[in-house]
Amino acid sequence: MSGVPNMRSRLFEMTTKPPSSSCSAVREPSDSASAAADVLDRVGVRWALMGALAALRYRATARMTTDADLLVEPSPAVAEAFEREGYDVQVAGEDRSEPDMLLVRGKGDRIDIVFATVEYLKQALDRATTGVLTLEDVIIQKLIAWRPRDRDDIASILDAGHRFDARYIEDWAAAWEVEDRWAEAKRRAGIDDPAESS
């Protein structure tokens, strides 16, 4: 996939944001996600939970998180809608007229909107079910970010024993050039033959 290193670094930057100091009293991330969903539904764009809240749907054990991450169909109306609701909205990305991400803060909410601006994210949004990214797409995004908490999410998801489409993960891990990370995650989970899980 041409341009993969640049795309991978952009997605990594989207998932390694510094904490915001604009909110002192932070609401439960699930409440923030619900508030974001209400705004996005009024705009009429497709969305799905991603990040830690999505991982929690598949993990064997729970873990803490402080924000709500959503993958959203691109639309300039999204930023405007959050601003109308009284949120502070910061644009992130190389092209500010077509941002990759919005950092939405206010009302005790920490909401990060990632727009489906690259082919992989468009496909992940298409595959989402009941407002949540699929297990496979959660794993792929965790492979790309690869922070300690992402590795822990992958380990806990694999430990939960879900069936998954190993070929899909392998194909996108190769496209994003993170096959070594997927191999390590499988090795740590004791998965010898990925075909057994598909």
Backbone as JSON, one array per atom type, in Angstrom:
{
  "sequence": "MSGVPNMRSRLFEMTTKPPSSSCSAVREPSDSASAAADVLDRVGVRWALMGALAALRYRATARMTTDADLLVEPSPAVAEAFEREGYDVQVAGEDRSEPDMLLVRGKGDRIDIVFATVEYLKQALDRATTGVLTLEDVIIQKLIAWRPRDRDDIASILDAGHRFDARYIEDWAAAWEVEDRWAEAKRRAGIDDPAESS",
  "N": [[0.86, -1.18, 0.0], [0.82, 2.04, -1.02], [2.28, 4.89, 0.49], [1.93, 4.03, 3.09], [3.66, 4.24, 5.47], [3.4, 7.03, 6.09], [0.61, 7.24, 6.43], [0.29, 5.47, 8.55], [1.72, 6.77, 10.56], [0.11, 9.03, 10.84], [-2.28, 7.87, 11.79], [-1.29, 6.8, 14.14], [-0.61, 9.16, 15.5], [-3.18, 10.11, 15.89], [-4.06, 8.41, 17.85], [-2.51, 8.86, 20.03], [-2.86, 11.13, 21.65], [-2.08, 14.02, 23.65], [-3.1, 14.47, 27.1], [-5.91, 16.56, 27.8], [-6.08, 19.77, 29.32], [-8.3, 21.21, 29.65], [-10.56, 20.35, 30.9], [-11.61, 19.71, 34.13], [-13.35, 18.23, 35.76], [-14.18, 15.22, 34.81], [-16.49, 13.35, 32.96], [-17.95, 10.02, 33.02], [-16.59, 7.96, 30.5], [-18.4, 6.43, 28.95], [-20.74, 7.9, 29.2], [-19.93, 10.23, 27.94], [-19.57, 9.22, 25.37], [-22.2, 8.59, 24.74], [-23.32, 11.15, 24.71], [-21.91, 12.22, 22.55], [-22.81, 10.53, 20.51], [-25.48, 11.3, 20.36], [-25.24, 13.9, 19.3], [-24.0, 13.34, 16.85], [-25.88, 11.69, 15.64], [-27.92, 13.52, 15.21], [-26.72, 15.11, 13.31], [-26.61, 13.29, 11.29], [-24.66, 11.49, 10.43], [-22.69, 8.51, 9.96], [-21.3, 6.54, 12.61], [-19.01, 4.96, 14.92], [-18.02, 3.35, 17.92], [-14.62, 3.37, 18.94], [-11.22, 2.65, 19.95], [-10.54, 2.47, 23.49], [-13.13, 2.11, 24.59], [-14.38, 0.55, 22.65], [-12.68, -1.66, 22.71], [-13.26, -2.64, 25.24], [-15.62, -4.0, 24.83], [-14.81, -6.45, 23.97], [-12.74, -7.41, 25.54], [-11.31, -9.69, 27.98], [-11.13, -8.88, 30.57], [-11.99, -5.93, 32.45], [-10.91, -2.49, 31.94], [-9.63, 0.76, 32.82], [-10.52, 3.9, 31.31], [-10.28, 7.24, 30.04], [-11.47, 8.77, 28.12], [-13.67, 9.18, 25.25], [-13.58, 7.63, 22.2], [-14.44, 7.97, 18.84], [-15.09, 6.71, 15.62], [-15.87, 8.34, 12.68], [-18.01, 9.23, 9.98], [-16.81, 11.44, 7.54], [-17.63, 14.9, 7.7], [-18.2, 18.35, 7.36], [-20.12, 19.39, 8.98], [-19.98, 18.22, 11.44], [-18.08, 19.34, 13.32], [-19.24, 21.86, 13.57], [-21.69, 21.19, 14.71], [-21.0, 20.2, 17.27], [-19.86, 22.51, 18.33], [-22.1, 24.17, 18.41], [-23.41, 22.94, 20.45], [-22.04, 23.85, 22.58], [-19.46, 22.97, 23.03], [-15.85, 23.0, 23.13], [-13.94, 22.85, 20.29], [-11.21, 21.42, 18.74], [-9.24, 21.26, 15.86], [-7.49, 18.67, 14.2], [-4.89, 17.57, 12.06], [-3.37, 17.45, 8.76], [-4.61, 18.95, 6.77], [-6.57, 21.48, 7.49], [-9.04, 22.16, 6.54], [-10.16, 19.81, 5.84], [-10.21, 17.91, 8.19], [-8.42, 15.28, 9.99], [-9.12, 14.59, 12.48], [-11.03, 15.52, 15.39], [-10.74, 17.19, 18.45], [-12.78, 17.19, 21.07], [-13.97, 19.01, 23.69], [-15.4, 19.77, 26.9], [-18.18, 20.36, 29.17], [-17.5, 18.38, 30.9], [-16.8, 16.32, 29.26], [-14.6, 14.3, 27.33], [-13.99, 13.88, 24.23], [-12.95, 12.27, 21.36], [-12.93, 12.58, 18.0], [-12.41, 10.68, 15.25], [-12.02, 10.93, 11.88], [-13.15, 9.0, 9.12], [-11.06, 8.98, 6.89], [-9.2, 7.65, 5.37], [-8.71, 4.72, 3.34], [-8.67, 2.28, 4.83], [-9.91, 3.04, 7.3], [-12.41, 3.79, 6.36], [-13.38, 1.32, 5.54], [-13.37, -0.02, 7.98], [-15.35, 1.42, 9.35], [-17.55, 0.79, 7.76], [-17.77, -1.91, 8.38], [-18.49, -1.96, 11.03], [-20.6, -2.91, 13.76], [-23.68, -2.51, 15.45], [-22.93, 0.04, 16.36], [-20.26, -0.18, 17.14], [-16.81, -0.81, 16.53], [-15.64, -3.74, 14.83], [-14.25, -6.69, 16.39], [-11.94, -7.47, 15.01], [-11.13, -5.07, 13.76], [-10.66, -3.45, 15.95], [-8.42, -4.77, 17.0], [-6.6, -4.41, 14.86], [-6.25, -1.6, 14.87], [-5.13, -1.32, 17.38], [-2.78, -2.69, 16.98], [-1.49, -0.92, 15.28], [-1.18, 1.4, 16.89], [0.12, 0.42, 19.26], [0.98, 0.96, 21.91], [1.78, 0.35, 25.43], [-0.77, -0.04, 26.7], [-2.31, -0.68, 24.5], [-1.21, -3.08, 23.65], [-1.89, -4.57, 25.88], [-4.68, -4.51, 25.64], [-5.01, -6.02, 23.27], [-3.97, -8.49, 24.13], [-5.81, -9.15, 26.17], [-8.19, -9.28, 24.71], [-7.64, -11.43, 22.97], [-7.31, -13.38, 24.89], [-9.87, -13.69, 25.76], [-11.07, -15.48, 24.1], [-12.66, -15.2, 21.81], [-14.03, -15.95, 18.56], [-12.55, -15.05, 15.47], [-11.81, -13.26, 12.43], [-9.05, -14.18, 11.19], [-7.62, -13.95, 8.81], [-8.42, -11.47, 7.76], [-7.32, -9.72, 9.67], [-4.6, -10.35, 9.31], [-4.19, -9.57, 6.65], [-4.6, -6.74, 6.77], [-2.72, -6.1, 8.7], [-0.41, -6.61, 7.28], [-0.72, -4.69, 5.25], [-0.48, -2.35, 6.72], [2.03, -2.7, 7.58], [2.67, -3.98, 10.03], [3.04, -6.6, 10.67], [4.88, -7.96, 12.25], [4.21, -7.18, 14.8], [1.68, -8.31, 15.09], [2.38, -10.99, 14.91], [3.89, -11.22, 17.25], [1.91, -10.66, 19.19], [0.17, -12.83, 18.79], [1.9, -14.91, 19.43], [2.4, -14.42, 22.14], [-0.14, -14.88, 23.09], [-0.38, -17.52, 22.7], [-1.31, -18.51, 20.3], [-1.04, -20.59, 17.72], [-1.81, -21.42, 15.11], [-3.36, -19.28, 13.08], [-5.56, -19.83, 11.5], [-7.21, -21.41, 12.96], [-8.82, -19.75, 14.4], [-10.43, -18.46, 12.64]],
  "CA": [[0.0, 0.0, 0.0], [1.68, 3.21, -1.1], [2.03, 5.9, 1.52], [1.58, 3.42, 4.37], [4.32, 4.82, 6.63], [2.81, 8.31, 6.43], [-0.73, 7.0, 6.95], [0.43, 4.82, 9.84], [2.12, 7.78, 11.55], [-1.06, 9.87, 11.09], [-3.21, 7.15, 12.65], [-0.65, 6.72, 15.44], [-0.79, 10.45, 16.15], [-4.57, 10.23, 16.29], [-4.33, 7.57, 19.0], [-1.57, 9.16, 21.11], [-3.05, 12.54, 21.95], [-1.8, 14.37, 25.04], [-4.32, 14.78, 27.84], [-6.35, 17.96, 27.76], [-6.21, 20.42, 30.62], [-9.46, 22.09, 29.59], [-11.65, 19.8, 31.7], [-11.13, 19.2, 35.4], [-14.29, 17.19, 36.17], [-14.42, 14.42, 33.61], [-17.58, 12.39, 33.09], [-17.69, 8.65, 32.59], [-16.46, 7.91, 29.03], [-19.61, 5.92, 28.31], [-21.68, 9.03, 29.13], [-19.41, 11.11, 26.89], [-19.86, 8.57, 24.09], [-23.63, 8.74, 24.5], [-23.54, 12.55, 24.32], [-21.39, 12.38, 21.19], [-23.71, 9.82, 19.61], [-26.68, 12.13, 20.18], [-24.89, 14.99, 18.38], [-23.71, 12.77, 15.53], [-27.15, 11.22, 15.06], [-28.65, 14.69, 14.72], [-26.05, 15.52, 12.07], [-26.96, 12.29, 10.29], [-23.48, 10.79, 9.93], [-22.43, 7.21, 10.57], [-20.24, 6.56, 13.61], [-18.81, 3.72, 15.69], [-17.03, 3.43, 19.0], [-13.31, 2.78, 18.7], [-10.37, 2.85, 21.12], [-10.73, 1.66, 24.69], [-14.53, 1.72, 24.78], [-14.64, -0.58, 21.76], [-11.92, -2.81, 23.22], [-13.96, -3.17, 26.41], [-16.67, -4.92, 24.38], [-14.22, -7.74, 23.61], [-11.72, -7.81, 26.5], [-11.66, -10.67, 29.01], [-11.22, -8.14, 31.82], [-12.23, -4.5, 32.25], [-9.83, -1.56, 32.26], [-10.06, 2.15, 32.9], [-10.2, 4.84, 30.24], [-10.72, 8.59, 30.44], [-12.12, 9.51, 27.04], [-14.49, 8.42, 24.3], [-13.08, 7.73, 20.83], [-15.42, 7.54, 17.86], [-14.78, 6.79, 14.19], [-17.04, 9.06, 12.16], [-18.08, 9.59, 8.57], [-16.41, 12.84, 7.43], [-18.6, 15.94, 7.35], [-17.9, 19.62, 8.03], [-21.19, 19.7, 9.92], [-19.71, 17.61, 12.75], [-17.47, 20.33, 14.2], [-20.23, 22.91, 13.81], [-22.72, 20.68, 15.61], [-20.47, 20.18, 18.63], [-19.71, 23.9, 18.78], [-23.44, 24.67, 18.75], [-23.78, 22.35, 21.74], [-21.26, 24.49, 23.63], [-18.17, 22.32, 23.21], [-14.64, 23.53, 22.51], [-13.53, 21.89, 19.26], [-9.9, 21.67, 18.14], [-9.05, 20.48, 14.64], [-6.18, 18.05, 14.05], [-4.66, 17.01, 10.73], [-2.55, 18.24, 7.86], [-5.5, 19.86, 6.04], [-7.56, 21.9, 8.47], [-10.36, 22.23, 5.92], [-10.64, 18.42, 5.85], [-9.41, 17.36, 9.3], [-8.4, 13.85, 10.3], [-9.6, 14.36, 13.84], [-11.49, 16.64, 16.22], [-10.67, 17.03, 19.9], [-13.99, 17.86, 21.56], [-13.88, 19.11, 25.15], [-16.4, 20.61, 27.54], [-19.28, 19.69, 29.88], [-16.93, 17.2, 31.53], [-16.59, 15.28, 28.25], [-13.37, 14.21, 26.54], [-14.44, 13.13, 23.06], [-12.04, 12.36, 20.23], [-13.59, 12.17, 16.77], [-11.5, 10.33, 14.17], [-12.78, 10.82, 10.64], [-12.78, 7.9, 8.22], [-10.51, 9.68, 5.72], [-8.35, 6.74, 4.59], [-9.48, 3.55, 2.9], [-8.86, 1.31, 5.91], [-10.89, 3.53, 8.25], [-13.71, 3.71, 5.7], [-13.81, -0.07, 5.59], [-13.67, -0.34, 9.38], [-16.65, 2.0, 9.67], [-18.55, -0.02, 7.05], [-17.89, -3.22, 9.03], [-18.93, -1.81, 12.42], [-21.93, -3.42, 14.07], [-24.32, -1.92, 16.63], [-22.22, 1.22, 16.83], [-18.94, -0.52, 17.7], [-15.93, -1.47, 15.58], [-15.52, -5.18, 15.01], [-13.08, -7.16, 17.13], [-10.77, -7.45, 14.12], [-10.67, -3.7, 13.53], [-10.06, -2.99, 17.22], [-7.07, -5.34, 17.07], [-5.74, -3.76, 13.87], [-5.9, -0.26, 15.34], [-4.23, -1.49, 18.52], [-1.47, -3.06, 16.42], [-0.89, 0.29, 14.72], [-0.78, 2.29, 17.98], [1.15, -0.42, 19.91], [1.42, 1.41, 23.23], [1.56, -0.74, 26.4], [-2.19, -0.32, 26.91], [-2.84, -1.33, 23.29], [-0.76, -4.48, 23.72], [-2.71, -5.21, 26.91], [-6.01, -4.71, 25.05], [-4.95, -7.16, 22.34], [-3.8, -9.72, 24.92], [-7.06, -9.46, 26.86], [-9.17, -9.69, 23.7], [-7.3, -12.79, 22.54], [-7.52, -14.26, 26.04], [-11.31, -13.89, 25.94], [-11.45, -16.65, 23.32], [-13.6, -14.93, 20.71], [-13.67, -16.33, 17.2], [-12.31, -13.85, 14.69], [-11.34, -13.45, 11.06], [-7.59, -14.02, 11.24], [-7.13, -13.52, 7.5], [-8.65, -10.03, 7.66], [-6.29, -9.06, 10.48], [-3.3, -10.55, 8.67], [-4.11, -8.74, 5.44], [-4.42, -5.34, 7.12], [-1.43, -5.97, 9.39], [0.58, -6.52, 6.21], [-0.89, -3.4, 4.57], [0.04, -1.31, 7.62], [3.42, -3.08, 7.9], [2.79, -4.3, 11.45], [2.92, -8.06, 10.79], [5.71, -8.42, 13.36], [3.46, -6.95, 16.03], [0.62, -9.32, 15.14], [3.05, -12.26, 15.22], [4.23, -11.18, 18.68], [0.67, -10.75, 19.96], [-0.3, -14.22, 18.71], [2.85, -15.76, 20.16], [2.15, -14.23, 23.58], [-1.44, -15.46, 23.42], [-0.33, -18.96, 22.47], [-2.04, -18.86, 19.07], [-0.06, -21.12, 16.75], [-2.36, -21.44, 13.76], [-4.45, -18.32, 13.06], [-6.73, -20.37, 10.8], [-8.09, -22.03, 13.95], [-9.74, -18.75, 14.95], [-11.26, -17.84, 11.61]],
  "C": [[0.9, 1.23, 0.0], [1.28, 4.22, -0.05], [1.71, 5.34, 2.88], [2.33, 4.03, 5.54], [3.72, 6.15, 7.06], [1.41, 8.12, 7.02], [-0.66, 6.38, 8.33], [0.81, 5.85, 10.9], [0.95, 8.71, 11.85], [-2.03, 9.18, 12.02], [-2.61, 7.01, 14.05], [-0.82, 8.03, 16.2], [-2.21, 10.63, 16.65], [-4.85, 9.45, 17.58], [-3.37, 7.83, 20.15], [-1.64, 10.63, 21.48], [-2.65, 12.82, 23.38], [-3.09, 14.66, 25.78], [-4.64, 16.26, 27.79], [-6.43, 18.51, 29.17], [-7.46, 21.28, 30.69], [-10.62, 21.59, 30.43], [-11.08, 19.27, 33.01], [-12.04, 18.07, 35.9], [-14.7, 16.42, 34.93], [-15.52, 13.41, 33.88], [-17.12, 10.99, 32.72], [-17.6, 8.63, 31.06], [-17.7, 7.38, 28.33], [-20.67, 7.01, 28.2], [-21.25, 10.01, 28.05], [-19.73, 10.53, 25.51], [-21.34, 8.72, 23.74], [-23.97, 10.17, 24.07], [-23.07, 12.79, 22.89], [-22.31, 11.73, 20.18], [-24.97, 10.63, 19.33], [-26.41, 13.24, 19.16], [-24.72, 14.44, 16.96], [-24.98, 12.26, 14.85], [-27.96, 12.39, 14.52], [-28.03, 15.22, 13.43], [-26.41, 14.56, 10.94], [-25.77, 11.59, 9.68], [-23.34, 9.45, 10.65], [-21.27, 7.33, 11.55], [-20.14, 5.18, 14.26], [-17.8, 3.98, 16.79], [-15.74, 2.77, 18.55], [-12.5, 2.95, 19.98], [-10.76, 1.95, 22.28], [-12.18, 1.22, 24.89], [-14.91, 0.56, 23.87], [-13.91, -1.83, 22.26], [-12.62, -3.45, 24.41], [-15.08, -4.13, 26.03], [-16.13, -6.33, 24.17], [-13.2, -8.26, 24.62], [-12.24, -8.88, 27.47], [-11.85, -9.99, 30.35], [-11.41, -6.66, 31.5], [-10.95, -3.71, 32.48], [-10.37, -0.15, 32.21], [-9.72, 2.9, 31.61], [-10.79, 6.18, 30.64], [-11.41, 9.36, 29.32], [-12.91, 8.57, 26.15], [-13.96, 8.68, 22.9], [-14.14, 7.2, 19.88], [-14.87, 7.71, 16.45], [-16.03, 7.29, 13.49], [-16.89, 9.32, 10.66], [-17.74, 11.08, 8.42], [-17.55, 13.77, 7.02], [-18.2, 17.22, 8.07], [-18.95, 20.0, 9.06], [-20.91, 19.17, 11.31], [-19.14, 18.64, 13.72], [-18.49, 21.41, 14.57], [-21.28, 22.45, 14.81], [-22.24, 20.64, 17.05], [-20.29, 21.6, 19.18], [-21.05, 24.5, 19.17], [-23.91, 24.13, 20.09], [-22.95, 22.9, 22.89], [-19.91, 23.85, 23.91], [-17.05, 23.15, 22.59], [-14.13, 22.47, 21.54], [-12.2, 22.32, 18.66], [-9.73, 20.73, 16.96], [-7.62, 19.92, 14.6], [-6.07, 17.47, 12.65], [-3.89, 17.97, 9.86], [-3.38, 19.29, 7.11], [-6.63, 20.28, 6.97], [-8.96, 22.05, 7.87], [-11.0, 20.84, 5.82], [-9.86, 17.67, 6.92], [-9.48, 15.84, 9.41], [-9.12, 13.57, 11.61], [-10.07, 15.65, 14.48], [-11.3, 16.27, 17.68], [-11.8, 17.86, 20.48], [-13.95, 17.82, 23.09], [-14.97, 20.04, 25.68], [-17.47, 19.77, 28.21], [-18.79, 18.44, 30.6], [-16.63, 16.08, 30.56], [-15.22, 15.43, 27.59], [-13.69, 13.29, 25.37], [-13.45, 13.36, 21.93], [-12.73, 11.76, 19.01], [-12.51, 11.91, 15.71], [-12.34, 10.15, 12.91], [-12.24, 9.69, 9.77], [-12.31, 8.49, 6.9], [-9.57, 8.83, 4.88], [-9.12, 5.46, 4.35], [-9.72, 2.54, 4.03], [-9.94, 1.77, 6.89], [-12.3, 3.52, 7.66], [-14.26, 2.29, 5.78], [-14.17, -0.48, 7.01], [-15.03, 0.21, 9.79], [-17.77, 1.22, 8.99], [-18.81, -1.35, 7.76], [-18.45, -3.15, 10.44], [-20.35, -2.33, 12.6], [-22.4, -2.83, 15.39], [-23.48, -0.79, 17.23], [-20.85, 0.97, 17.43], [-18.1, -1.16, 16.59], [-15.87, -2.96, 15.87], [-14.26, -5.5, 15.82], [-11.83, -7.05, 16.27], [-10.23, -6.04, 13.94], [-10.12, -3.06, 14.81], [-8.62, -3.5, 17.31], [-6.14, -4.63, 16.09], [-5.32, -2.37, 14.35], [-4.97, -0.31, 16.54], [-2.84, -1.91, 18.05], [-0.75, -1.83, 15.88], [-0.37, 1.2, 15.85], [0.33, 1.66, 18.84], [1.75, 0.17, 21.18], [1.22, 0.27, 24.22], [0.09, -1.06, 26.62], [-2.83, -0.97, 25.69], [-2.45, -2.8, 23.27], [-1.58, -5.24, 24.76], [-4.12, -5.46, 26.39], [-6.01, -5.93, 24.13], [-4.85, -8.46, 23.12], [-5.1, -10.12, 25.6], [-8.14, -9.91, 25.89], [-8.9, -11.12, 23.24], [-7.56, -13.79, 23.66], [-9.0, -14.58, 26.24], [-11.85, -15.04, 25.09], [-12.49, -16.43, 22.24], [-13.11, -15.57, 19.42], [-13.49, -15.05, 16.39], [-11.76, -14.22, 13.32], [-9.84, -13.15, 11.0], [-7.05, -13.51, 9.91], [-7.3, -12.01, 7.32], [-7.58, -9.27, 8.45], [-4.93, -9.17, 9.81], [-3.14, -9.66, 7.44], [-3.86, -7.28, 5.78], [-3.14, -5.11, 7.91], [-0.31, -5.85, 8.36], [0.49, -5.17, 5.51], [-0.32, -2.26, 5.4], [1.48, -1.59, 8.07], [3.62, -3.28, 9.39], [2.64, -5.81, 11.67], [3.72, -8.59, 11.97], [4.98, -8.24, 14.69], [2.35, -7.99, 16.2], [1.22, -10.68, 15.49], [3.4, -12.32, 16.7], [2.99, -11.35, 19.54], [0.13, -12.18, 19.95], [0.6, -15.15, 19.52], [2.59, -15.65, 21.67], [0.84, -14.85, 24.01], [-1.47, -16.97, 23.21], [-1.14, -19.41, 21.28], [-1.03, -19.29, 18.03], [-0.56, -21.02, 15.33], [-3.53, -20.47, 13.7], [-5.7, -18.83, 12.36], [-7.71, -21.0, 11.78], [-9.13, -21.05, 14.48], [-10.69, -18.18, 13.93], [-12.51, -18.64, 11.33]]
}
